[in-house]
Amino acid sequence: MAVTSGFWNRAIQWGVAVILILVLVSLILPGVQTTGHRRRPQCMSNLRNIVLALHNYHSGHGSLPPAYISDANGRPMHSWRVLILPYLDRNDLYQLYRFDEPWDGPNNSKLHNLIGDAFRCPQDHRGARSTETSYVAIVGQETIWPADRVVKLDEVSDGLSSTLLVVEIANSGIHWMQPRDLHVSQMSRTINGKSGQGISSAHPGGAVVGFADGHVRFLSEMTPAATIEALLTIRGGETIPESF
């Protein structure tokens, strides 16, 4: 009887422990989801500022910036994110940047930690001192960011409101000053996809994207691959559902 009683006591203890764990998980998960939703507006504000800066750059230069500036050998040296600093009220940082050395050269390396939150989603911070960008261009032929030239907005025959300009990507691994982005030939046509790199975020249910007409929206994980493909091109002539 003593052995049987001890067995049931241990079983009850384990059962209570499991129940407590499940209760704690049920309490924590909604908090995580709520935090993700609460930080989405700040992420959208960040991306809206970037899109506005790109439009102001276009107004001043007659085109969008190049995805990157390369050296005489074609090696990428400077990112579009650096080029729009004056339009993000960071002309002070832009003036300290040197274009006669790479983005990670002796002088420019001293600036790596100075940008703050302008290029970082608060939900994807990975530590308060993270210098990774959460916002990238999708580069490649037929996109609004071809590698070999700049684009004027009036070249976008598919419509500015249905052409992606800048997108969110979680854990990009790209320093905000690095002349590197997401290449159209290497990305998945999904939102928060499990395989391959693509448009993604730490927000529940989707990711934030900015369009060439200046508007910013939350793009659902349920967006079909064909719709994402159509949003990538500037003159593909694809039909895009009104309620994508």
Secondary structure as the mmCIF struct_conf table of DSSP 4:
data_model
#
loop_
_struct_conf.conf_type_id
_struct_conf.id
_struct_conf.beg_label_comp_id
_struct_conf.beg_label_asym_id
_struct_conf.beg_label_seq_id
_struct_conf.end_label_comp_id
_struct_conf.end_label_asym_id
_struct_conf.end_label_seq_id
HELX_RH_AL_P HELX_RH_AL_P1 ALA A 2 HIS A 61
BEND BEND1 GLY A 62 SER A 63
HELX_LH_PP_P HELX_LH_PP_P1 LEU A 64 PRO A 66
BEND BEND2 ALA A 67 ALA A 67
STRN STRN1 TYR A 68 SER A 70
TURN_TY1_P TURN_TY1_P1 ALA A 72 ASN A 73
BEND BEND3 GLY A 74 GLY A 74
STRN STRN2 PRO A 76 SER A 79
HELX_RH_AL_P HELX_RH_AL_P2 TRP A 80 LEU A 83
TURN_TY1_P TURN_TY1_P2 ILE A 84 ILE A 84
HELX_RH_3T_P HELX_RH_3T_P1 LEU A 85 LEU A 88
TURN_TY1_P TURN_TY1_P3 ASP A 89 ASP A 89
HELX_RH_AL_P HELX_RH_AL_P3 ASN A 91 LEU A 96
TURN_TY1_P TURN_TY1_P4 PHE A 99 ASP A 100
BEND BEND4 GLU A 101 GLU A 101
TURN_TY1_P TURN_TY1_P5 TRP A 103 ASP A 104
BEND BEND5 GLY A 105 GLY A 105
TURN_TY1_P TURN_TY1_P6 PRO A 106 ASN A 107
HELX_RH_3T_P HELX_RH_3T_P2 ASN A 108 LEU A 111
TURN_TY1_P TURN_TY1_P7 HIS A 112 ASN A 113
TURN_TY1_P TURN_TY1_P8 GLY A 116 PHE A 119
HELX_RH_3T_P HELX_RH_3T_P3 PRO A 122 ASP A 124
BEND BEND6 ARG A 126 GLY A 127
TURN_TY1_P TURN_TY1_P9 ALA A 128 ARG A 129
STRN STRN3 GLU A 132 GLU A 132
BEND BEND7 SER A 134 SER A 134
STRN STRN4 TYR A 135 VAL A 136
STRN STRN5 ILE A 138 VAL A 139
BEND BEND8 GLY A 140 GLY A 140
TURN_TY1_P TURN_TY1_P10 GLN A 141 GLU A 142
BEND BEND9 THR A 143 ILE A 144
STRN STRN6 TRP A 145 TRP A 145
TURN_TY1_P TURN_TY1_P11 ALA A 147 ASP A 148
BEND BEND10 ARG A 149 ARG A 149
HELX_RH_3T_P HELX_RH_3T_P4 LEU A 153 GLU A 155
TURN_TY1_P TURN_TY1_P12 SER A 157 ASP A 158
HELX_RH_3T_P HELX_RH_3T_P5 LEU A 160 SER A 162
BEND BEND11 THR A 163 THR A 163
STRN STRN7 LEU A 164 GLU A 168
TURN_TY1_P TURN_TY1_P13 ALA A 170 ASN A 171
STRN STRN8 HIS A 175 HIS A 175
TURN_TY1_P TURN_TY1_P14 TRP A 176 MET A 177
BEND BEND12 GLN A 178 PRO A 179
STRN STRN9 LEU A 182 HIS A 183
TURN_TY1_P TURN_TY1_P15 VAL A 184 GLN A 186
STRN STRN10 MET A 187 ILE A 191
BEND BEND13 ASN A 192 ASN A 192
BEND BEND14 LYS A 194 GLY A 196
STRN STRN11 GLN A 197 ILE A 199
BEND BEND15 ALA A 202 HIS A 203
TURN_TY1_P TURN_TY1_P16 PRO A 204 GLY A 205
STRN STRN12 GLY A 206 PHE A 211
TURN_TY1_P TURN_TY1_P17 ALA A 212 ASP A 213
BEND BEND16 GLY A 214 GLY A 214
STRN STRN13 VAL A 216 SER A 220
TURN_TY1_P TURN_TY1_P18 GLU A 221 MET A 222
HELX_RH_AL_P HELX_RH_AL_P4 ALA A 225 LEU A 232
BEND BEND17 ILE A 234 ARG A 235
TURN_TY1_P TURN_TY1_P19 GLU A 242 SER A 243
#
